[in-house]
Amino acid sequence: MNRDRRKVVAAIFADVAKYSLTAGVVGAIISGQIFLPSLLALGLIACIVGLLAYFVTPKDKNEKDREK
């Protein structure tokens, strides 16, 4: 049960990273103005949320057995 919750949370984090980065890039293209600090901040946020998604995702049971 806890494993399923972690999978859902990881999927949410991955989607947040993907959609925020997409919205920032598309917004910069549509506006015609690219602000480097904004893109850097957006990239940093996407990386942090992506890393959270990676670490929140539970490992497969086979991977846990191999680590022991």
N, C-alpha and C positions, 0 to 999 in steps of 0.2 A: 504494500500500500504506500509506504513512504517512497519507495523506488519510483512508483508511478507519478507521485507528486513532483519528485525531482526532475523527471523527464519533461513534465509539463512546464515547470519553471524554466528549465534549460531552453525549451523551445520558445518560450516567451522572450527570454534574453536574446536568443539568436535573432528572432524576428525584430526586436527593438533595434538591435545593431544594424541589421540589414536595411530596415525601412528608414531609420534616421539618416544613414549615410546616403541612401538613394534620394531622399527628400532634399538633403543639403546640396547634393550635386545637381539635381534637376532644378532646384531653386536658383542656384548660381548661374546655370546656363540660361534659364528663362529671363532672369533679371539682367543678364549681360554684364553683371559686376561680380567679380570673384574677389572676395576678401580673404587674404591668406590666413589671418588669425582665426577667422570663422571656420575655414576649412580645416585648419590644424586642430581646433577645439573639437570639431565634429568627428574628425578622424580619431582623435584620442578617446573620445567618449565611445565611439563604435568599437575600438580595440578593447577598452576596459569591459564593456558589456559582452563582447565576444569571448573574452577570457573568462568572465563569470559563467557564461553558458558552458564553456568547456569544462570548468571545474565542478559545476553543479550537476552535469550529466553523470548519472551513475555508470560505473563500469559494468561490462558484461560479466556474468558469473565465471566464464572461462578465463577472462583476464585476471580475476582475483585469484583463481587457482594457480595460474602461472607465476604470479608474483611471490607466492609462498615458497 
